[in-house]
Amino acid sequence: MIRSAAMGATALILGLALLASALAGPVEAQPRRGPEPLEPAARTKIVFIAGPKDHGPATRHEYEKDLKELAWQLEHASNLKHLNIVTEVLTAPAPRDLSRLKDADLIVMHASGDWQPNETQVFFPQFTKTNGRVYDPETTAYLAELETMVKDEKIGMAVFHYTMWVDNWAGRRLFEEWLGGTWIPYTSHNPVDTWAVSVMAPQHQILRGVDTWTMREEMYSRYFLPYNPRRTELLLGTPTNNDKGPQTISFAHERPDGGRGFVYGGLDFHDNMHLHAPLRRFLLNGLVWAAGRQVPPGGVDAPAPPEL
């Protein structure tokens, strides 16, 4: 009898549920959720600082040409209009008047390192003009102001190729703070070789729409990368004729202050900018991300640049 009563109660509950459903009418299917909308920006300012062509044959170390072509692609990308990108290309060394950099969302550096006295780094004096550990009082004050500005304004920092060669301890500390890693002369490597480039962190925004490619390049690699949970290693480069094996050639860094850093070890052979679409997309994605913006699904869609 108890069992019959329980079965009757269950039937009554089911009947009431069916009645309520019928009275409520058909349940509408939930619309499928599309991709997250890209957030518009009032303005995105990217300042490129290019070193003078102070060494190397034509078509190599073409710092200004490389940066002008990256700026052109950002301005002509079909899926970046919502970011209202404004670019400016300056010549290294960087201006001591920091008001010219203060409103930047990203500073991009592509120049020589501090190795040779007749070459030009972006922010730091050449190593031979220092004691290797600190800078003169005027430079120290300037770099302290720059460091505060970059932190307070959350300015992104991007560095390519030879620019990472910083021997002075004070300059190296700043780069490690901004970028999440450093390149140490005579311990790291920069071989010229044919490199097979593959993706290490496909989930990262910078690698959206980026496929593998192979190219001849002088690639800065074997960076000093101590444990840092805020850093993501992006690309693995495998040289054809070098016995050092696969090496990290690019990484991204999310700084504690909210700014971002982006490092790529290539951009020596200027022709690579024109020959390899995956490279161009990778670089453009990296600049958008380092500027604190969202990379479009599928990556930045920009035409190949003219020779500038």
N, C-alpha and C positions, 0 to 999 in steps of 0.2 A: 504493500500500500504506500509506503514511504517512497519507493522507487517510482510508482505511478504518479505521485504528486510532484516529484522533482521533474519528471519528464513533461508533465503538463505545464509547469512553471517555465521550463525552457522554451516550450512551443509558444507560450504566450509572449515571452520576451522577443522571440524571433518574429512573431507576427506583428508586434508593435513596431519593431525596427523596420520591417518591410513597409508598413503603413506610412511611417514617417518619411521614408525615402520617396514613396510615391507622391505624397503631398508636397514634398520639397521640389519635385521636378527633376529632370536629368542633371547629372553632375557635369559641368563643363570641363573639358580637358585643359590642363595647365599649359600655357604656351611654353615652347622650348626656349631656354635662356640662351641668348647669343653671347658673343664675346664682350668683355668689359669695354665700355666706351672709352675712347682716348680723351684724357682731360686736356682742355684747351689751356693755353698759357697766354697771359697778356703780352709777354715777350720772352724770348730765350736768347741771351747774348753769349756768344762764344768768341773769345779772344784767342787768336793763334799767334804764337811768337816763334818766328823762324830765324834760325841763325844765318849769317852770311855764308856764301859758298867759299869757305876758307881752305878747302883741300879737296882732293879727289878729281878724277876725270869727269868729263861731261857724262850726264845721265846717272851719276851716282852722287849721293849726298846733296840732292837738289831740294834742300829744306823748304825754301820759299815756294817752289813749284808744287811740291807735294801738298803743302798746307793750303795754297790757293785753290787747288783742285778739290780738296776735301770741302773747303768752304763753299765752292761753287755747287758741289753735289748736294750739300745740305740745303742750300737755298733753292735748288731746283727739284728736290724730292717731291713726288706726287702725294705722299702720305704723311708729310710733316707740316702741312699748311697751318694746322691748328696750333702749332708751337710758335708761330711768328718769329722765326729764327733771324737774328741779326748777327752778322759776322764782321770781324775786323782782323786784318793780318798785319802784325807789327814785326819789326826786325830786332833781333837780339843785339845787345843785351836788353832785358826788359826795362821799361821806363822806371826811373827812381820816383817819379811822381805817381804814387799808387792810386790817385783819384782816377786814373785812366783804366784801372783794373777793377775798381771797387764794385761796379755794378755788373760784373761778369757772372754768369752762371757756371762757366767753365773756362779754364785756361789750358791751352794745348801747347806743348813745348816740343820742338823738333829742331835740334841744333847739335853742335859738337859738344863733347864733354869738357871737363876741366883739365885734360891731360897735357896738351901742348900749349906753350905760351903764346903762340901766334894764332890760336883758335879762340872761339867765343862760345861760352856756355850761356844759358838764358839768365839765370839769377846769380850765379856764383862766380867769383874771380877764379882765374886759372890757378891750379894747385901750386905751381912754382912761385907764385906771387904771395903765397901764404906760408905759415909754419906747419900746415897740414892738419891742424887741430881746430883753430879758430880763425876768424877773419878780423880785419882792422875794425876799429870802433865804429866808423861810419857805416860800413857794410853790415856789421852786427846789429846796429840799431835799425837799419833798413829792413833786414831779414826778420827781426823781431816784430816790426810793424806789419810786415807781409804775413807772417805766421798768424798773428792775431786777426787780421782781416780775413784770411782764408777760413779760419775757424769760425769766426763770428758770422760771416756771410754765407758759410757752408758752400764755398766755391769749389767746384770740382777741379781736379788736376789730371791731365792726361800727358803721358810722356812716350816718345817714340825713340827707338834705336840708340844712337851714340849719346844722346842727351843723358842717359842713365849713368855714364861714366863720371862719377863724382868721387874723387879721392879724399877730399877734405872731410874730416869727421863731422864738422858742424853742418855742412851741406848734406852729407849722407843721412844724418839724423832727420833732417827735414823731409827728405825724399821718403824715408821709411815711414815717417808719420803720415805723409800725404798719400802714399801709394801702397803701403802694406808690404813692401819688400825692397831690396836694393840689389844693385849689380856691383860686384866687388872686382876691381881690376886684378888681372893675373890669377884669379881663382875662378871667376865666371869665364864664359867663352863667347867668341863672336866669329865662328868659322864661316867662310864663304863656301857654299855647297848647294846642291839641289836638295830641297827640303820637301818632304811629304808632311802636310799639315792636316791634323785631325782634331776633332772636337772632344774636349774633356768633360764639359759640364753642360749638356744639351738643354737642361732646364733653365739655364741663365738667360735673361732677356737679351744679352749681347749676342747670343748665338742663335737667335731666331732667324730662320731662313738661311743659315750658313752651312755649306757643305764642305767636304774635303777638297783640297787642291794641292798641286805640286808646283814649285817654282824655284828658280835659282835666286839666292839671296845671301847677303851677309846678315846672319841672324844672331842678335844678342840673346844669350841663353845661360842656363845654369845660374839663375839669380839666387841670391841669398834669401830664402823664404822660411824663416822660423815659424813655428806654430802660431797661427792667427786665425781664429774662427770667423773673422770678418772678411777674410780674403778668399776668393774663388779662383782657382787656376783654370784658365779658359781653353788654351790651345796647346797641343803637344806637337812638337816638331821633330821629325826623324831625318837626320842628314844621311845622304847616300854613302858618302866616302869617309865619314868621320867615325872613329871607333868609340865615341862617347855615348852613343845610344840615344834613345828618345829623350827630349828635354822640354821642360815648360818654357814656352816662348811668349806667353801673355797671361795676365791676371787682372782681376778687378778687386777693388777694396771698398768696403763700406765703413767709413770712418766713424768713430764714436761721436763726433760732433754733428753727424748728419750729412757731411759732404762725402764725395765719392772720388776714387782714384782708378785710373785705367792705364795699363802699361802694355805696349806691344814692342817686341824686339826687332822687328823688321823695318822696312821703309828705307833701305839703302838704294837698291836698284829702282830708279824712278819708273822704268817701263812697266814694272809690276802693277802699278796703279791702273794702267790701261789694259793689261793683258788678263787680269784675273778678277772676274766679277765677285766671287766669294770673298776675296780680300777686301774689295771696296765695301761690300755690305757689312762685313765684320767691323771695319773701322768706323763706318757711319753709325752702326748700332752702338758701338762703344762710346762714341762722342755723345749721342743722345742720352744714353744711360748715365754717363759721368756728369752730364749737365743737370741731372736730377729729374729727368723726364722719362716717360714710359716709352719703350721701344714698340712700334706697331707690330701686330701679329704678322708673322712672315718676314719681319725685318724691314729696314728702310728701303723704299723703292725709289731709286734715283738713276738718271741716265748716266752713261759713262761720260767723264769730263772731257772737254776739249784740252788741247795742250796749252797750258797757260804759262 
